[in-house]
């Protein structure tokens, strides 16, 4: 293995950290914000437990009020970029009546002012902002009006919201991500019902939903909404503002359990479902053949006009990735391609160090293989927009012990080295690395019982404590930057 000191990042590489609005902001009704589906999901009527610890993002890391502390941490950690999401229901005012036909909900100027202040502070400090327009917090008003992502009506509202952001921030924002992890939106929100809006065929969990049809409809509308937002940006803003725009997809690297042909075929089918479900329409203009074969007429079709809009609708490949798995034929779940996955090798050994979460083990060689696969398959510059690790026992430790996060440091050592090797030895065009996450935060269905941050947050006091992983990443970047 090459020594990392001899390998360098390319010129202009974006190194930094990532967060998401609902996970950190809190203040759900401040500044004219109206509810999102996550506000309703975490406060269901009648009451039921939707989050592991019964919590919500009502306070989170209080970053709506403490964002200057967060920016100070970014500076302390040597970040050159910050990826964060804006809240749709802070930017657009949904407090009034439903707009008349042909009209849209008005802009919430208080929301614009809040994000503009954050953006201007970042730029003054030389930290490049990268905005995610949609990180799962759909305005509840749109879910109530037409069931949100289940309706094509969402396309016009998403384009309207995107245009407001391009107008308000595009002079200083040059990196745009339309949608974060659409696989999670569709599968976890409309397949299993464990994420907002909590729809599923499982009536013990969800009163409404159809796992066999709704995820494929939602995915289709997410892809179209992305495509039409990109079309608007390219036609009305890109030449003047000079920015880039694309989408972030999540992917677990999948490897055949052994050399049996059926397991090799299952692995590709798994990648087709987890990744190609979204990547193939966006970069190639069509759904994977294996998806069509599995779903038949339950998979929606794009019209010729829509294909023109979606094909090539991402300037880059945004990637969130955390782990790798082995694949065997024989699964029954369509949402992962009817495969069986495991972290165990045929000899019984584990793939890598186990995290607090059962789905996440550290395996840096898989990260390098995934980068190679994406570069060869889609031939677009890759922006790594999330990557991180959560540690067994960490949530139970006091801050003075939790800051010594050796397992997370080891994870980042392996994954950053794999990135350097992909760039320097394999010729992969990687242009960013955003560690997840800047802060411990509200980790969706896991609540606050899972910590991914390079900063420990004491939720009782909101005091921030830098962890050793933040120090490691700062030192790493200083050593390998051009």
C-alpha positions in Angstrom: 0.0 0.0 0.0 1.3 3.4 -0.9 2.3 5.8 1.9 -0.3 8.6 2.1 2.4 11.2 2.3 3.4 10.4 -1.3 -0.2 10.7 -2.5 -1.9 14.1 -3.0 -5.4 15.4 -3.5 -6.1 17.3 -6.8 -6.1 21.1 -7.0 -9.3 22.7 -5.8 -10.4 19.7 -3.8 -13.3 20.4 -1.4 -12.5 19.0 2.1 -15.0 19.6 4.9 -18.0 18.3 6.9 -21.7 17.8 6.3 -25.0 18.3 8.2 -28.7 18.4 7.5 -31.3 21.0 8.5 -33.7 18.8 10.5 -30.9 17.0 12.3 -29.3 20.1 13.7 -31.4 23.3 13.5 -34.2 22.9 16.0 -36.5 25.9 16.4 -39.2 24.3 14.3 -41.5 27.3 14.4 -39.0 30.1 14.6 -38.6 32.6 11.8 -41.8 31.7 10.0 -41.0 28.0 9.5 -44.0 25.7 9.1 -44.0 21.9 9.9 -42.2 19.3 7.8 -43.2 15.6 7.6 -40.5 14.9 10.2 -42.1 17.3 12.7 -45.3 15.3 12.3 -43.6 11.9 12.2 -41.9 12.6 15.5 -45.1 14.0 17.1 -47.7 11.6 15.8 -51.4 11.8 16.5 -52.5 9.6 18.3 -49.1 9.2 20.0 -47.0 6.2 19.1 -43.2 5.5 19.2 -41.7 6.3 15.8 -38.2 7.2 17.1 -36.0 4.7 19.1 -35.7 7.0 22.1 -39.0 8.9 21.6 -37.2 12.1 20.7 -37.5 14.6 17.9 -35.5 17.4 16.1 -37.3 20.1 18.1 -34.0 21.2 19.6 -31.4 19.0 18.0 -28.1 20.8 18.3 -29.9 24.2 18.4 -27.9 25.3 15.3 -30.6 27.7 14.2 -29.4 29.8 17.2 -25.8 28.5 17.5 -24.7 28.4 13.8 -21.9 30.8 14.5 -20.4 28.2 16.9 -20.7 25.6 14.2 -18.9 27.9 11.7 -16.2 28.5 14.3 -15.7 24.7 14.6 -15.4 24.4 10.8 -12.7 27.0 10.9 -10.9 25.3 13.8 -11.0 22.0 11.9 -9.4 23.4 8.8 -12.5 22.8 6.6 -12.4 24.3 3.2 -16.1 23.5 2.5 -19.3 22.9 4.3 -22.2 20.9 3.0 -25.5 21.6 4.6 -29.2 21.5 3.7 -31.8 24.2 3.7 -35.3 23.6 5.1 -37.9 23.9 2.4 -40.5 24.9 5.0 -38.2 27.8 6.2 -37.7 29.1 2.6 -41.3 28.9 1.5 -44.2 30.2 3.5 -46.9 27.5 3.8 -48.9 29.3 6.6 -51.5 30.7 4.2 -54.3 29.1 2.2 -53.6 26.8 -0.7 -52.5 28.9 -3.7 -54.9 29.4 -6.6 -54.3 27.4 -9.8 -51.1 28.6 -11.5 -49.8 30.3 -8.4 -47.2 29.2 -5.8 -46.8 29.6 -2.1 -44.9 32.8 -1.2 -41.3 33.2 -0.1 -40.5 33.4 3.6 -38.1 36.3 3.8 -37.0 35.4 7.4 -35.9 32.0 6.2 -33.9 33.6 3.3 -32.3 36.0 5.7 -31.3 33.2 8.1 -29.5 31.1 5.5 -28.0 34.2 3.8 -26.3 35.2 7.1 -24.8 31.7 7.4 -23.7 31.7 3.8 -22.0 35.1 3.9 -20.2 34.2 7.1 -18.8 31.0 5.4 -17.7 32.9 2.4 -15.9 35.6 4.5 -14.0 32.9 6.2 -13.0 31.2 2.9 -15.2 28.1 3.5 -17.0 27.0 0.3 -20.7 26.3 0.8 -22.4 23.4 -0.8 -26.2 23.4 -0.5 -28.5 20.4 -0.4 -32.0 21.5 -1.4 -33.8 18.4 -0.1 -32.6 16.4 2.8 -35.8 14.6 3.6 -37.8 17.4 5.4 -40.8 17.7 3.0 -43.2 20.5 4.0 -46.2 18.8 5.6 -48.5 21.2 3.7 -47.5 19.5 0.4 -48.0 16.0 1.9 -51.5 17.1 3.1 -52.4 18.7 -0.3 -51.6 15.8 -2.6 -49.5 13.2 -0.7 -46.2 14.9 -1.5 -43.8 12.7 -3.5 -46.6 10.3 -4.5 -48.0 13.0 -6.8 -46.5 14.6 -9.9 -47.8 17.9 -8.5 -44.6 17.9 -6.4 -42.5 18.6 -9.5 -43.8 22.2 -9.9 -43.4 22.9 -6.2 -39.9 21.6 -6.0 -38.8 23.6 -9.1 -40.4 26.7 -7.6 -38.6 26.2 -4.3 -35.3 25.5 -6.2 -35.7 28.7 -8.2 -36.2 30.8 -5.0 -32.9 29.3 -3.6 -31.0 29.9 -6.9 -32.3 33.5 -6.9 -31.5 34.1 -3.2 -28.1 32.4 -2.9 -26.7 31.6 -6.3 -24.4 34.6 -6.4 -22.3 33.0 -3.6 -23.3 29.3 -3.8 -21.5 27.4 -6.7 -22.2 23.8 -5.5 -25.8 22.6 -5.6 -27.3 19.2 -4.6 -30.9 18.7 -5.5 -31.9 15.7 -3.4 -30.0 13.7 -0.8 -30.3 9.9 -0.9 -33.5 9.3 -2.8 -33.2 5.5 -2.0 -33.7 6.3 1.6 -36.6 8.6 0.9 -38.4 6.0 -1.0 -37.5 2.8 0.8 -37.4 3.9 4.4 -40.3 6.4 4.1 -42.7 4.6 1.7 -41.5 1.0 1.8 -40.7 0.1 5.4 -42.3 3.1 7.1 -39.5 3.7 9.5 -38.8 7.3 8.2 -41.2 10.1 7.6 -43.9 10.0 6.3 -44.1 6.5 7.7 -46.0 4.7 4.9 -45.9 0.9 4.5 -48.0 -2.2 3.9 -47.1 -3.2 7.4 -50.3 -2.3 9.2 -48.7 -2.8 12.6 -46.4 0.1 11.8 -48.4 2.2 9.3 -52.1 3.0 8.8 -51.5 3.8 5.2 -49.2 2.8 2.4 -48.4 0.1 -0.2 -44.9 -1.2 -0.2 -45.3 -3.0 -3.5 -46.2 0.2 -5.5 -45.5 3.5 -3.6 -41.7 3.4 -3.5 -41.4 3.1 -7.3 -43.9 6.0 -7.8 -42.0 8.2 -5.2 -38.7 7.4 -6.8 -40.0 8.3 -10.2 -41.2 11.7 -9.0 -38.0 12.3 -7.1 -36.0 11.7 -10.3 -38.3 14.0 -12.3 -38.2 16.7 -9.7 -34.5 16.6 -9.7 -34.4 16.7 -13.5 -36.7 19.7 -13.9 -34.9 21.7 -11.2 -31.6 21.1 -13.0 -33.2 22.1 -16.3 -34.3 25.4 -14.7 -30.8 26.0 -13.3 -29.1 25.3 -16.5 -31.4 27.4 -18.6 -31.8 30.4 -16.3 -28.9 30.5 -13.8 -25.8 28.4 -14.6 -24.2 30.6 -17.3 -24.5 33.7 -15.1 -23.7 32.2 -11.7 -21.1 29.6 -12.8 -22.1 26.9 -10.5 -22.5 23.1 -10.8 -25.6 21.1 -9.9 -26.3 17.4 -9.3 -27.7 14.8 -7.0 -26.3 12.7 -4.1 -27.0 9.0 -4.1 -26.2 6.5 -1.4 -24.6 3.2 -2.0 -23.3 0.3 0.0 -20.5 -1.4 -2.0 -21.6 -5.0 -2.7 -19.3 -7.9 -3.4 -20.1 -11.5 -4.3 -20.0 -13.9 -1.3 -18.1 -16.3 -3.5 -17.4 -17.1 -7.1 -20.8 -18.8 -7.8 -22.4 -17.4 -10.9 -25.7 -16.8 -9.1 -24.0 -14.8 -6.4 -22.1 -12.7 -9.0 -25.4 -12.0 -10.8 -27.2 -11.2 -7.5 -24.5 -8.7 -6.6 -25.0 -6.8 -9.9 -28.8 -6.9 -9.4 -28.3 -5.5 -5.9 -26.2 -2.6 -7.3 -28.8 -2.0 -10.0 -31.5 -1.7 -7.3 -29.6 0.3 -4.6 -27.8 2.6 -7.1 -28.9 2.1 -10.7 -32.5 2.6 -9.8 -31.6 6.3 -9.6 -28.2 6.6 -11.3 -29.1 4.9 -14.5 -32.1 7.2 -15.4 -30.1 10.3 -14.4 -26.8 9.4 -16.2 -28.1 7.1 -18.9 -31.8 7.9 -19.4 -33.4 4.6 -18.5 -34.0 2.2 -15.6 -31.8 -0.9 -15.2 -33.1 -4.0 -17.1 -33.0 -6.1 -13.9 -35.4 -3.6 -12.3 -37.9 -3.8 -15.2 -37.7 -7.6 -15.1 -38.4 -7.7 -11.4 -41.2 -5.2 -11.3 -42.9 -5.3 -14.7 -45.6 -2.7 -15.0 -45.2 -1.5 -11.4 -42.2 0.4 -12.5 -43.3 3.7 -14.0 -42.1 4.8 -17.5 -40.6 8.1 -18.5 -42.1 9.8 -21.6 -39.7 10.7 -24.4 -39.9 14.3 -23.3 -39.0 13.3 -19.7 -36.0 11.3 -20.9 -34.6 14.4 -22.5 -34.9 16.2 -19.2 -33.5 13.5 -16.9 -30.7 12.0 -19.0 -27.4 13.7 -18.2 -29.1 15.8 -15.5 -26.2 15.8 -13.0 -22.9 17.6 -13.5 -21.2 15.2 -11.1 -21.8 12.0 -9.1 -22.6 12.9 -5.5 -21.9 9.9 -3.2 -22.8 9.0 0.3 -21.2 5.8 1.4 -20.4 4.1 4.7 -19.9 0.4 4.4 -19.6 -2.8 2.2 -21.4 -6.2 2.2 -21.2 -9.6 0.7 -24.1 -10.8 -1.5 -25.8 -14.1 -2.0 -28.8 -15.0 -4.2 -32.0 -15.8 -2.5 -33.5 -12.7 -0.9 -37.2 -11.8 -1.1 -37.1 -8.0 -0.6 -37.6 -6.1 -3.9 -36.3 -2.9 -2.4 -32.8 -4.3 -2.2 -33.1 -6.4 -5.4 -34.0 -9.7 -3.8 -30.6 -10.4 -2.4 -29.2 -11.6 0.9 -26.4 -9.6 2.4 -23.9 -10.3 5.2 -20.7 -8.9 6.7 -19.4 -12.5 7.3 -16.9 -14.1 4.9 -17.4 -17.7 4.0 -14.7 -18.6 6.6 -16.8 -17.0 9.3 -14.6 -13.9 9.8 -16.1 -10.4 9.8 -15.5 -8.0 7.0 -14.2 -5.3 9.4 -14.7 -3.4 12.7 -18.3 -3.4 13.8 -20.0 0.0 14.5 -22.9 0.6 16.9 -25.3 0.0 14.0 -25.7 -3.5 12.6 -25.5 -2.4 9.0 -22.2 -0.6 9.3 -18.7 -2.2 9.4 -15.5 -0.5 8.4 -14.0 -1.8 5.2 -11.9 0.8 3.4 -11.0 -1.4 0.3 -14.7 -1.5 -0.5 -14.7 2.3 -0.7 -11.9 2.3 -3.2 -13.7 -0.4 -5.3 -16.9 1.6 -5.2 -15.2 4.8 -6.4 -13.6 2.8 -9.3 -17.0 1.3 -10.2 -18.7 4.6 -10.3 -16.0 6.3 -12.4 -16.0 3.4 -14.9 -19.8 3.1 -15.0 -21.0 6.7 -15.1 -17.8 8.6 -16.0 -18.6 11.7 -14.0 -16.5 13.6 -11.4 -17.3 12.2 -8.0 -18.1 14.3 -4.9 -18.0 12.3 -1.7 -20.7 14.1 0.2 -21.0 11.8 3.3 -18.8 9.2 5.0 -18.5 8.3 8.6 -18.7 5.9 11.5 -20.5 5.4 14.8 -18.9 3.6 17.8 -20.1 0.9 20.1 -20.6 2.3 23.6 -19.9 5.9 22.6 -23.4 7.3 23.6 -22.9 6.0 27.1 -19.5 7.8 27.7 -19.0 11.2 29.3 -17.6 13.8 26.9 -14.1 13.7 28.4 -13.9 10.0 27.3 -16.1 10.2 24.2 -13.8 12.7 22.5 -11.1 10.0 22.3 -12.9 8.2 19.4 -10.1 5.8 18.3 -12.4 3.6 16.3 -13.7 6.6 14.2 -10.1 7.8 13.7 -9.2 4.3 12.4 -12.2 4.4 10.1 -11.2 7.7 8.7 -7.6 6.6 8.3 -8.6 3.7 6.2 -11.2 5.5 4.1 -9.2 8.7 3.4 -6.3 6.4 2.3 -8.6 4.5 0.0 -9.7 7.8 -1.5 -6.1 8.9 -2.1 -5.4 5.6 -3.8 -8.4 5.8 -6.0 -7.4 9.3 -7.1 -3.6 8.7 -7.5 -3.4 5.0 -8.5 -6.6 4.3 -10.2 -7.1 7.7 -11.9 -10.6 8.3 -10.4 -11.8 11.9 -10.6 -12.8 12.6 -7.0 -13.3 16.3 -6.1 -14.6 16.4 -2.5 -14.7 14.6 0.8 -17.3 15.7 3.4 -17.1 13.7 6.6 -20.4 12.9 8.3 -20.9 14.7 10.5 -19.7 18.0 11.8 -21.7 17.4 15.0 -23.4 14.6 16.9 -27.1 15.2 16.0 -30.6 13.8 15.7 -30.0 10.6 13.8 -33.4 10.1 12.3 -35.2 6.9 13.5 -32.3 6.3 16.0 -32.9 9.6 17.7 -29.9 10.7 19.8 -28.7 7.2 20.7 -26.3 7.2 17.8 -23.4 9.6 17.4 -21.7 10.2 14.1 -20.1 13.6 14.8 -16.4 14.6 14.9 -17.8 17.0 17.6 -19.3 15.6 20.8 -22.5 17.5 21.7 -23.8 17.5 25.3 -27.5 17.8 24.5 -28.3 19.0 28.0 -26.1 22.1 27.7 -25.4 22.2 23.9 -21.7 22.5 24.6 -19.5 21.2 21.8 -16.3 19.2 22.4 -14.0 18.5 19.5 -13.1 14.8 19.1 -9.8 13.3 18.1 -11.3 12.4 14.7 -11.7 16.1 13.9 -8.0 16.6 14.7 -7.0 13.6 12.6 -8.9 14.8 9.5 -7.5 18.3 9.8 -3.9 16.9 10.0 -4.7 14.5 7.1 -5.9 17.3 4.8 -2.9 19.5 5.6 -0.6 16.7 4.6 -2.2 15.7 1.3 -3.6 19.0 -0.1 -1.9 20.5 -3.1 
